[in-house]
Amino acid sequence: MTMTQDIVWRSPQGTVIACVEKNKVMHENLVEIQQVCQDALDDAVLMGCDQEQFRSVLAVLVGQLHSEHWAQE
């Protein structure tokens, strides 16, 4: 997933997250998430599940995520 290197991360206030290490961690996290999701999709398809349904379920799951940490605004 090379697109993750092109993402400009921003704070809730819109300022650019310029820290190289923070951007590196964000990129590594997204690469790891992509691999876990790909493995799960492959498993689902191998077990006979519809991949479009699986993608929909993942989208719902991501939509339900909420951070326990909050940024001060």
matplotlib code that plots the C-alpha trace (Angstrom):
import matplotlib.pyplot as plt

x = [0.0, 2.2, -0.7, -0.2, 3.1, 1.3, -1.1, -0.7, -1.8, -3.5, -4.5, -8.2, -7.4, -6.0, -2.3, 0.0, 1.6, 5.2, 7.0, 8.8, 8.5, 4.8, 4.3, 6.4, 4.3, 1.1, 2.4, 3.5, 0.1, -1.8, 0.4, -0.2, -3.9, -4.0, -2.3, -4.5, -7.6, -6.2, -5.6, -9.1, -10.6, -8.7, -9.8, -13.5, -13.3, -11.6, -14.5, -17.1, -18.1, -18.9, -16.0, -18.3, -20.2, -16.9, -15.8, -19.2, -18.7, -15.2, -16.5, -19.2, -16.5, -14.2, -17.2, -17.8, -14.2, -13.8, -10.7, -10.5, -8.0, -9.2, -7.2, -7.6, -9.0]
y = [0.0, 2.8, 5.4, 5.5, 7.3, 10.1, 10.8, 14.2, 13.6, 16.5, 17.3, 18.0, 21.7, 21.0, 21.5, 19.1, 16.4, 16.9, 14.6, 12.0, 9.3, 9.9, 9.6, 6.5, 4.9, 5.8, 4.3, 1.1, 0.8, 1.1, -1.5, -3.9, -3.2, -3.8, -7.2, -8.4, -7.3, -9.0, -12.3, -12.2, -11.5, -14.5, -16.7, -15.6, -16.3, -19.7, -20.6, -19.7, -16.2, -13.4, -10.9, -7.9, -8.8, -9.1, -5.7, -4.2, -5.8, -4.3, -0.9, -1.1, -2.3, 0.7, 3.0, 1.9, 2.6, 5.3, 6.4, 6.2, 9.0, 12.4, 15.3, 18.6, 21.2]
z = [0.0, -1.2, -1.0, 2.8, 2.2, 0.3, 3.1, 4.8, 8.4, 10.1, 13.7, 14.5, 14.1, 10.6, 11.2, 9.4, 11.5, 10.4, 12.8, 10.7, 13.4, 13.8, 10.1, 10.0, 12.7, 10.9, 7.7, 9.4, 11.2, 7.9, 6.2, 9.1, 9.1, 5.3, 5.7, 8.5, 6.5, 3.3, 5.3, 6.8, 3.3, 1.8, 4.7, 4.2, 0.4, 1.0, 3.4, 0.7, 1.9, -0.5, -0.6, -1.1, 2.0, 3.9, 2.7, 3.8, 7.3, 7.5, 6.6, 9.3, 11.8, 10.9, 11.2, 14.7, 15.9, 18.5, 20.3, 24.1, 23.8, 22.8, 21.5, 23.3, 20.9]

ax = plt.figure().add_subplot(projection="3d")
ax.plot(x, y, z, "-o")
ax.set_aspect("equal")
plt.show()
